[in-house]
Amino acid sequence: MAAEAMSERRIAEIVFGDARYRGRVERLLRPRSSSRARELPGEQVPTADDGTRADEPVFPSIRELLNHHRRRLANSGELPSLKEIELLLKLERQVEAQETLEHLTALTREVG
């Protein structure tokens, strides 16, 4: 959203449910002082020959992204807003439903 030139207030409204959380958005968008640049999903190049082309981006699964976000929230030292918790729970339910569907689809293929 920030890359699309959306204001910090608007991002706060969408993500946290209130424009007053723009300070939190500012902190999240502020570059970290680490010497290592953060890799973005899709920028990683596969090193093993796993059937993908070397120039094809590798994206983490939704579950991996959700778990990463959870760990980041837990390690931030700040309490997440109720809106953020609600969104996290909603995403968790959606991911679980998708994983269950994929598992059931795989089972029906094995039987059929």
N, C-alpha and C positions, 0 to 999 in steps of 0.2 A: 504494500500500500504506500509506503514511504517512497519507493522507487517510482511510483506513479504520480508523485508530487501531491499526495493527499496531505492535508494539514494534520498536525499532531492532535489537535482537538477532535477532528473527524475520526481519526484512527482510534482515539480513546473512546469515543462514542460507540464505535462498532465493536471493538474488542472488549472493553470493560463496562460498557453500558452507560457511561457518563463522561462528558467532556472535561470534568474536573480532574480526571486521571491523566491529563496530558503530561504531567511531570513524570509519571511512570513510563509513558511512551518515550519521552525524551531520554530517560535513563537507558531504556532498552535499545534505542537507536544510536546512542552515543558509542563511538568506536572504543573497543577495549584497548588497554595499554599493553597488551601482550605482543611479543615480537612475531608470533606466528599468526598469519591471517587465517580467519575462519573459512573453511571450505563450505560452499553452498551445495545443497542437493543437486545432483545433475552435473556437477563439475568434476566429480571423481571419475577417473579413468580406470576401467577394469584391468587388472594385471594378469589374472589367470584366464586361460582359454576355457570359458564356461558357455560357449555357444553364442556369445555376444561379440559384436565387432568392437575393436579397440577404440574407435571414435564415437561409439554409441554411449550416451550418458547412462549412469547407473543411479537409480533413485531408490532411496530407502523405502521400506514398506510403511504403510500407514501406522501399523502397530509400533514400528521402531520410532517413527516421528512422535507418536503419542507418548511413548515411554520416555523419550528424550525430553519432551516438554515437561512431563511430570517431574523428572529428576531436576530439571532446571528450576522449576517452581519450588521444589523441596529444598534445594541448595541456596536459593536466593536470600533466605533470611527474612523475607517479607511475607506477610500474610496475603494470599491472593484475594481478590474481591469475590463477592458472592456470584457475580456475573461470570467471572473467570472459572469458578468452581462449577457452576451450572453448565457452562460450555464444555468443560473438560468431561463431566459426567455424560453429557449428551454425546460427545464424540466417542467416549468409551462404549456406550450402548450401541452406537452405529458400527463401530469396528467389530464388536462382539457379534452383532447380527450378521455382518458380512463374512466373518470367519466361520460362523456356524453354517451359513449358506454354502460357502465354498467346501466345507467339510462334508455336508450332506450331498452336494453335487458329486464330489469325488466318490462317496460311498455308492451312490446310485450308478455311477459309471462302472464300478468294480462288479456290481451285481449283474448289470445288464450286459 
